[in-house]
Amino acid sequence: MTTTMRAAVCVGAGGPEVLEIHERPVPAVREGWSLVRVMAAGLNRSELRTRQGHSPGVRFPRVLGIECVGTVAASTDPLLPEGTTVAAVMGGMGREFDGGYAEYALLPNPLLMPLTTTLPWPVLAALPESHLTAQGSLDALGIVPGGQGRLLIRGGTSSVGMAAATIAGGYGLTTAATTRRADKAAALAAAGVEHVLVDDGGPLGARLHEIWPEGPDHVLDLVGARTAADSLRLVRRGGTVCVSGSLSGWVIPDFEPIAMIPSGTRLTAFHSDDCKGGAGAAVLQRIVRQVEAGVHRPNVDRVFGLEEIAAAHRCMENDEATGKLVVTAAYHGK
């Protein structure tokens, strides 16, 4: 095995240009950690905010990337022999220790989820964070296969939003989703969304109530802090709002629970750290099988090579993607 690798290193807080390709030693294996040859990694907006300097406790330089897929290159766990296909997500990746933006990543054994699959690496890489978060969010909302009801997804063209629309459609729910860009409406419709609402910053309630006079039964809010209070006003009385995204930040300003949560309405949340490692392995394997069978769509928007990581972040920052952006360890310049 080679002794050096390429890694996209975030050298400091700033714009996409702070992501630099460096030659580094391949990390040395230590007890409780195994070396993964990274084949591809999905990009996430939390990595964008970390790059901008908004993640407390992150010290630079740091290899970002809160998820990746690949194969075990050197193992300290007999249950994870070399060559095993694995996925990893969260658990401190790209924040407390180096993450998936590299050709190799040294990761804690409990984070590694063994998988069997025939999916291409970029497609597999689009699934862990987005689909596990979407599935966990629908579970938190109390949505089950074969169930009925109306679901509003705020931030519908995010990778999690697209995944949630696909899964919810398979469950039989009627869905609506918001997007800030009218040119993305077709992609939402292709993902199974019946009602696309362009969020131009104006009041959403009147347009939504033309579709559903009583309001949706469930709201999956991926915009987060800026829209959570409004989502509580939009959902029908007794319905549930799940905040699973932070496209607009992490903190709800001046949050007053008694004033902002209508009586009987429920506010919950889902954090993707809840599906890391063993907690998510069986669920992710099931999602992989459903994608292989054509039940779910992976919603890959674009695939970048590792040396294109700055361009990938610009694409993400400019909200150009509809679905998941993926970076592969393959060098596109060769």
C-alpha positions, 0 to 999 in steps of 0.5 A: 500500500502507498505511504502517501495520499492526497487530501483536501485540507481546509487550511483556515476559515474562509471561502472555497479557496481555503480548501487545498490539495496536499500530499500527506502521509497515510494515517497510521492505524492504531488500536480501535481505529481502522484505515479506510480507502475512501472511494467517494464522499457526499458533500454537506452544508455543515462542512460549508459552515465548518469551512467558514469558521462557524463550527465551535471547537474545530481547529485548522488545518482539518480534512473536512467530510462528515461522511464517506464510503470505501473499503477497509484498507487496514483493520483492527476489528476482526468483524471488519476484514480488509476489503470490506465495503463500509460507510461512515457518517458523523461521530466527529468526522471532519471536526474532531478528527480528519474526515472523508475529503481524502484518499484514506481516512483513519476512522473509529471502528464503531463508526464503520457500517459494513455493506454489501452492494452493487451500486457505483461508488458515487451513487453509494456515497450519496446515501449515508447522510442524506437518506439516513437523515431523511429516514430518521426524520420521517420516523421522528414524524411518526410516518410509516409505510402505507400511512396516509397524510400530507407532508410539507418539506421545507428546503425540498431541493436539498439532498435530504429533502429530495431523499425524504420526498422519494421515501415519503412518496413510496410510503403513499403520502401526499407531499409538497415541498418548497424551493427558492428557485423555480427552475428546480420545480421539475426535479422535485416533481421527478422525485415524487412531489405533487405540489411545488411551492417557490419560496420567494420570501413572502408568506407561504401560508396562503398558498399552502392553504389553497392546497391543504385548507387545514394545513399539512399533517407533518412538516419536515423543516430542513431550513431550520432556525429561520423557518421553524416558528413559521412551520409551527404556524403552518402545520395543522393543529395537533400535527408535528414539525420535525427540524432536521436541517440547519440551512439557515443556521442552528439557533431559533432567535427569541424562541418562546415555546408557549407562544410559538408552539400551538396547543397540541402541536408537536415540535421534534428534531432529528440529528444524524448522529443518532444513526451513526455506526451500528445504529444506522447500519441495518437501515442503510443496508435496507436503503441500499437494497431499495435503491438497487431495486429502483424503489428509491432514487439516489438524487445525485446532482454532480460528481467532482474529483478530489482536486475539484473540491473548491469548485464543489463548495462553490456549487454548494454555496451558490445553491446550484445543486438539486440533490446530492453533490459527491466528490470521488477520490479519483483524480479527474485530471488524469 
